[in-house]
Amino acid sequence: MSLAGEAVDYWLTNAGLERRADMWGHQSTYQLYNALVNETAKGFGAVGMRYMTMADPRVDDICEPFHGREYSIGQFKPVVPRHVNCRCWFEGIWARPQAGLV
């Protein structure tokens, strides 16, 4: 059997299906988290959002160009996570320091 055939067979096994479900769950949870961060930041007066990576050697070519890029509230932003095992997030940009926020 070819390597490609073995890969296809793996994803049809219980282990492969569990791994796919885990990856899907991770991505869905992360997308929801980032959407909530965006809405919460907007509600607390953020003027924009900043795309952040872990800024370490494991950051890949998909995410690295976006590190530090700023978007105004309501402007189109890339969906985070951008890929499986993505570790990126958005952080709020504030016009002035917000009292009581950490």
C-alpha positions as CSV (number, residue, x, y, z in Angstrom):
1,M,0.0,0.0,0.0
2,S,1.2,3.5,-0.8
3,L,2.0,6.1,1.8
4,A,-1.0,8.1,0.6
5,G,-3.3,5.1,1.0
6,E,-2.0,4.5,4.5
7,A,-2.8,8.1,5.4
8,V,-6.3,7.8,4.0
9,D,-6.8,4.6,6.0
10,Y,-5.6,6.2,9.2
11,W,-8.2,9.0,9.0
12,L,-10.9,6.4,8.7
13,T,-9.9,4.5,11.8
14,N,-11.3,5.3,15.3
15,A,-8.0,7.0,16.2
16,G,-8.1,9.2,13.1
17,L,-11.7,10.1,13.6
18,E,-11.0,11.0,17.3
19,R,-8.1,13.2,16.2
20,R,-10.1,15.0,13.6
21,A,-12.9,15.6,16.1
22,D,-10.4,17.0,18.6
23,M,-8.8,19.3,15.9
24,W,-12.3,20.5,14.9
25,G,-13.3,21.1,18.5
26,H,-10.1,23.1,19.2
27,Q,-10.6,25.3,16.1
28,S,-14.2,25.9,16.8
29,T,-13.6,26.8,20.4
30,Y,-10.7,29.1,19.4
31,Q,-12.9,30.8,16.8
32,L,-15.6,31.4,19.3
33,Y,-13.2,32.7,21.9
34,N,-11.7,35.2,19.4
35,A,-15.1,36.4,18.3
36,L,-16.1,37.0,21.9
37,V,-12.9,38.9,22.6
38,N,-13.6,41.1,19.6
39,E,-17.2,41.8,20.7
40,T,-16.2,42.4,24.3
41,A,-13.3,44.7,23.4
42,K,-15.7,46.7,21.2
43,G,-18.2,46.9,24.1
44,F,-15.5,48.3,26.4
45,G,-14.4,51.0,23.9
46,A,-11.6,49.4,22.0
47,V,-10.8,51.4,18.8
48,G,-9.2,48.4,17.1
49,M,-7.8,44.9,17.3
50,R,-4.2,43.8,16.9
51,Y,-3.3,40.4,15.4
52,M,-0.8,38.6,17.6
53,T,1.3,35.5,17.2
54,M,3.4,33.8,19.9
55,A,6.5,35.5,18.2
56,D,8.6,32.4,18.7
57,P,10.5,30.1,16.2
58,R,7.3,27.9,15.9
59,V,5.3,30.6,14.2
60,D,4.7,29.5,10.6
61,D,4.7,31.3,7.3
62,I,0.8,31.5,7.3
63,C,0.6,33.6,10.5
64,E,4.0,35.5,10.7
65,P,3.1,38.2,8.2
66,F,0.1,39.2,10.2
67,H,1.9,39.7,13.6
68,G,1.2,43.1,14.9
69,R,-1.1,44.1,12.1
70,E,-3.9,46.4,13.3
71,Y,-7.5,46.5,12.3
72,S,-10.2,49.0,13.2
73,I,-13.4,47.8,14.9
74,G,-15.8,46.6,12.1
75,Q,-13.0,46.2,9.6
76,F,-12.6,42.8,7.9
77,K,-10.1,40.7,9.9
78,P,-8.6,37.3,9.2
79,V,-10.3,34.4,11.0
80,V,-8.3,33.1,13.9
81,P,-7.2,30.3,14.1
82,R,-6.0,30.4,10.6
83,H,-5.0,26.7,10.6
84,V,-4.9,23.6,12.8
85,N,-2.7,24.1,15.9
86,C,-2.7,27.9,15.3
87,R,-1.7,29.8,18.4
88,C,-2.7,33.3,17.3
89,W,-5.2,35.7,18.8
90,F,-6.5,39.3,18.7
91,E,-5.9,41.8,21.4
92,G,-7.8,45.1,21.9
93,I,-6.3,48.5,21.0
94,W,-7.5,51.2,23.4
95,A,-7.6,54.9,22.7
96,R,-6.7,55.5,26.3
97,P,-6.1,53.3,29.3
98,Q,-9.2,51.6,30.6
99,A,-9.7,51.9,34.4
100,G,-10.2,48.5,36.1
101,L,-9.2,46.4,33.1
102,V,-6.1,44.1,33.3
